[in-house]
Amino acid sequence: MAAQTDAKKGKMSTYFKGVKSEMKKVIWPNKKELINYTGVVILISGIISLIVYLLDIGIHRLLALFI
């Protein structure tokens, strides 16, 4: 039993060492880039939601003609 626990601890330790190593490779955006990326996401989300809304209204009116 103790051998299995030690093996699991070793695997977890290896995993978290890998995570730490990969996190050091991440290139984090600076404040200006983060603000620009956030604005793009909000803009695209708004455009997509408008398209879905217009499609919903169009389909609703089309179905209202048949019913």
MOHU-V151643 format. One line per field, one symbol per residue. ss: DSSP state (H for helix, E for strand, L for the rest). phi: phi as a letter, one per 40 degrees, with the letter a starting at -180 (. if undefined). burial: I if it has 16 or more other C-alpha atoms within 10 Angstrom, else O. A space follows every 10 residues. Layout:
BEGIN
ss = ???
phi = ???
burial = ???
END
This chain:
BEGIN
ss = LHHHHHHHHH HHHHHHHHHH HHHHHLLLLL HHHHHHHHHH HHHHHHHHHH HHHHHHHHHH HHHHHHL
phi = .ccccccccc cccccccccc ccccccbccc cccccccccc cccccccccc cccccccccc ccccccc
burial = OOOOOOOOOO OOOOOOOOOO OOOOOOOOOO OOOOOOOOOO OOOOOOOOOO OOOOOOOOOO OOOOOOO
END
